[in-house]
Amino acid sequence: MAALPDARLIQAMTFTLLEAGEKATSPPMVATIDAVRSDVAIYAGGITWVDPEYDEKMGEALRPITQDFRGFNFGVQMQQDARLLIREAFFLNKLDMPQRNAERVTAFEVGQRVQQYLRDALPIFEPMEMEYNAGLCEDTFELLWRNGAFGSPLDWPKTLRGAEIGFTFESPLHDAIEQQKGELLIQGEQLLAAAFKLDPSIANIVDSKNAFRDALDGIGWPAKWMRNEADVQAIEDQQQAQAQAAQLLGAIQQGASAAKDLGAAHASVAGAEQQVAAPA
């Protein structure tokens, strides 16, 4: 609806420009009555016959009408402006990545262009997803649920009974947003390294495991390449138990070595006492 008036306008402008271009290449002619003896042939190789008795001192028997085409370029510019308005009406100028102005760009400039693209595209996609797609999915889910498509609610897991069902959507825009997490993790790591020199306790702020998982998901790391949280916790418990066992074994070995050294020291002292007592 926003583009319809401009679409009608650009059709009228195009017709006018086509007519002006036709007049420029094939101009209308002025012919003198009784002086031109044939049809006006203004095509390539055409011949127009003129009465030989006509005196051209009275003016040319056949001549093109003088026209002013200085407004042609202005009309083309107006047509281009109308096309840009139509492009904006369909948000096509917001769905394309911002164009670069140089052949070589830095990684920072690329990141800024991506951020600009996300800022322009988010206000378009988010309302559409929440107001249209989400509503459509919720109505469809409720209709299926009421018609028993998911079985009896009594057979559902307890965690799903009465739970609020929500929908998330995948799109190239969301993929671009998620991919930013990997770069954010690298930037955060650099910032953390600088802050760690000032206060080592700052490292406790970061939940590194969740941050790394989100970054891997953002860059499209396949889920089957990662262990779930339960498996990771089991591995960590096993490693902690092995570390505690190794620490306990080291303590026992250290105690045994100390006892052995102490026994050797006592034996050495007893032997020395016997040597001292023998001459007496």
C-alpha positions in Angstrom: 0.0 0.0 0.0 2.9 2.4 0.7 4.5 1.7 -2.7 1.3 1.7 -4.8 1.2 5.5 -5.4 4.9 5.6 -6.3 4.4 2.6 -8.6 1.6 4.5 -10.5 3.7 7.6 -10.5 6.8 5.9 -12.0 4.6 4.4 -14.7 3.4 7.9 -15.8 7.0 9.2 -15.6 8.3 6.3 -17.6 5.7 6.9 -20.3 6.7 10.6 -20.5 10.4 9.8 -20.7 9.8 7.2 -23.4 7.8 9.8 -25.4 10.6 12.4 -24.9 13.2 9.9 -26.0 11.2 9.0 -29.1 10.8 12.7 -30.0 14.6 13.2 -29.6 15.4 10.4 -32.0 12.5 10.8 -34.3 11.4 14.5 -34.0 8.0 15.7 -35.2 8.3 17.6 -38.5 6.7 20.8 -40.0 5.8 20.6 -43.6 4.7 23.4 -45.9 1.4 22.8 -47.7 1.7 22.2 -51.5 5.5 22.3 -51.2 6.0 18.7 -50.0 4.8 16.3 -52.7 5.3 12.9 -50.8 4.9 11.5 -47.4 7.5 12.7 -44.9 10.1 9.9 -44.8 12.3 10.6 -41.7 13.5 7.0 -41.4 17.0 6.0 -42.4 17.5 6.3 -46.2 14.1 7.9 -46.6 13.4 10.5 -49.3 10.8 13.3 -49.1 9.9 14.9 -52.4 9.5 18.7 -52.5 7.9 20.8 -55.3 10.8 22.2 -57.4 8.9 25.4 -57.9 8.8 26.1 -54.2 11.0 29.1 -53.2 12.8 28.3 -49.9 13.3 32.0 -49.3 9.8 31.7 -47.8 11.2 29.1 -45.4 12.2 25.4 -45.5 9.6 23.2 -47.0 10.3 20.5 -44.3 12.0 21.0 -41.0 12.0 19.5 -37.5 10.2 21.2 -34.7 12.6 22.9 -32.4 12.4 21.2 -29.0 14.1 21.7 -25.6 15.4 18.4 -24.0 17.1 20.1 -21.1 14.5 18.6 -18.7 15.1 15.0 -19.8 17.9 14.4 -17.3 15.8 15.9 -14.6 13.0 13.5 -15.5 15.4 10.5 -15.3 16.5 11.7 -11.9 12.9 11.9 -10.7 12.3 8.4 -12.0 15.4 7.1 -10.1 14.1 8.8 -6.9 10.7 7.1 -7.3 12.4 3.7 -7.7 14.4 4.3 -4.5 11.1 5.1 -2.7 9.6 1.9 -3.9 12.8 0.0 -2.8 12.5 1.6 0.7 8.8 0.7 0.8 9.6 -3.0 0.5 12.6 -2.6 2.9 15.0 -3.7 0.3 17.5 -1.1 1.3 17.5 -2.5 4.8 17.9 -6.2 3.9 21.2 -5.7 2.0 24.6 -5.5 3.7 25.9 -1.9 3.7 28.2 -1.4 0.8 31.8 -0.8 1.3 33.5 2.3 -0.2 37.0 0.8 -0.6 38.5 -2.4 -2.0 40.4 -3.2 1.1 38.7 -2.9 4.5 39.8 -3.8 8.0 38.1 -6.3 10.2 36.9 -3.5 12.4 35.1 -1.9 9.5 33.5 -5.2 8.5 32.3 -5.6 12.0 30.8 -2.1 12.0 29.0 -2.8 8.8 27.5 -6.0 10.1 26.4 -4.2 13.3 24.7 -1.5 11.1 23.0 -4.2 9.1 21.7 -5.8 12.3 20.4 -2.5 13.6 18.5 -1.8 10.4 17.1 -5.3 10.0 16.0 -6.1 13.5 13.1 -3.7 13.6 11.7 -5.4 10.5 12.0 -9.0 11.5 11.3 -9.0 15.2 7.7 -7.6 15.0 7.0 -9.9 12.1 8.2 -13.0 14.0 6.4 -12.1 17.3 3.1 -10.7 15.8 2.6 -13.0 12.9 4.8 -16.1 12.9 4.6 -16.7 16.7 0.8 -16.2 16.7 0.4 -18.5 13.8 2.5 -21.2 15.5 0.7 -20.8 18.8 -2.8 -21.1 17.2 -1.6 -24.2 15.3 -0.1 -25.8 18.4 -3.2 -25.2 20.4 -5.5 -26.6 17.7 -3.3 -29.7 17.4 -3.3 -30.1 21.2 -7.0 -29.8 21.5 -7.5 -32.5 18.8 -5.2 -34.9 20.6 -2.3 -34.8 18.2 0.2 -35.0 21.1 -1.7 -37.7 23.0 -3.2 -37.4 26.4 -1.7 -34.7 28.7 -1.6 -37.4 31.5 1.0 -39.2 29.5 3.3 -36.2 29.1 6.4 -35.8 31.2 5.8 -33.9 34.4 8.1 -31.2 33.3 5.9 -30.4 30.3 2.5 -30.5 32.2 1.3 -26.9 32.5 4.6 -25.5 31.0 4.4 -22.4 28.9 5.2 -23.2 25.3 7.3 -20.7 23.4 8.6 -20.6 19.8 12.0 -19.4 18.5 12.8 -18.8 14.8 15.8 -19.4 12.6 16.7 -16.9 9.9 19.9 -15.5 8.3 19.5 -12.5 10.5 19.5 -14.6 13.7 22.5 -16.5 12.4 24.3 -13.3 11.9 23.4 -12.2 15.5 24.6 -15.6 16.9 27.8 -15.4 15.0 28.7 -12.3 16.8 29.0 -14.3 20.0 32.3 -15.8 18.9 33.8 -12.4 18.3 32.4 -11.1 21.6 34.1 -14.0 23.4 37.5 -13.2 21.8 37.0 -9.5 22.7 36.0 -10.4 26.2 39.0 -12.7 26.6 41.3 -9.8 25.7 39.6 -7.5 28.1 39.7 -10.1 30.8 43.4 -10.6 30.3 44.0 -6.9 30.7 41.8 -6.6 33.8 43.3 -9.8 35.4 46.6 -7.9 35.8 44.9 -5.4 38.0 42.8 -7.8 40.0 43.0 -11.6 39.6 39.6 -12.1 41.3 37.9 -10.5 38.2 38.2 -13.9 36.5 35.5 -15.2 38.9 32.9 -12.9 37.1 33.0 -14.9 33.9 31.1 -18.2 33.5 33.5 -19.5 30.9 31.6 -22.8 30.2 28.3 -21.2 29.3 30.2 -18.5 27.3 32.1 -21.0 25.3 29.0 -23.1 24.7 27.1 -20.0 23.4 30.0 -19.0 21.2 30.2 -22.5 19.7 26.5 -22.5 19.0 26.8 -19.0 17.5 29.4 -20.0 15.0 27.4 -23.0 13.9 29.3 -25.7 15.8 27.2 -29.0 15.4 25.5 -30.1 18.6 26.7 -33.7 18.2 30.3 -32.5 18.4 29.7 -31.3 22.0 29.0 -33.3 25.2 26.0 -32.4 27.1 26.2 -30.8 30.6 25.6 -34.1 32.4 28.4 -35.9 30.6 30.8 -32.9 31.2 29.9 -32.9 34.9 30.5 -36.7 35.1 33.9 -36.3 33.5 34.8 -33.4 35.8 33.7 -35.5 38.9 35.9 -38.3 37.7 38.9 -36.1 37.1 38.4 -34.5 40.5 38.2 -38.0 42.2 41.4 -39.0 40.3 43.1 -35.8 41.4 42.0 -36.4 45.1 43.2 -40.0 44.9 46.5 -38.9 43.4 46.8 -36.3 46.1 46.0 -38.8 48.9 48.5 -41.3 47.4 51.1 -38.6 47.3 50.5 -37.8 50.9 50.7 -41.5 51.9 54.0 -41.9 50.0 55.3 -38.7 51.5 54.3 -40.0 55.0 55.9 -43.4 54.4 59.1 -41.7 53.2 59.1 -39.5 56.2 58.6 -42.5 58.5 61.4 -44.4 56.7 63.7 -41.5 57.1 62.7 -41.2 60.8 63.4 -44.9 61.4 66.7 -44.6 59.7 67.6 -41.7 61.9 66.7 -43.6 65.0 68.8 -46.5 64.0 71.7 -44.3 63.3 71.4 -42.7 66.7 71.2 -46.1 68.4 74.3 -47.3 66.6 76.1 -44.3 67.7 75.2 -44.8 71.3 76.4 -48.4 71.2 79.7 -47.3 69.8 80.1 -44.7 72.5 79.2 -47.2 75.3 81.6 -50.0 74.1 84.9 -48.4 75.1 83.5 -47.7 78.6 
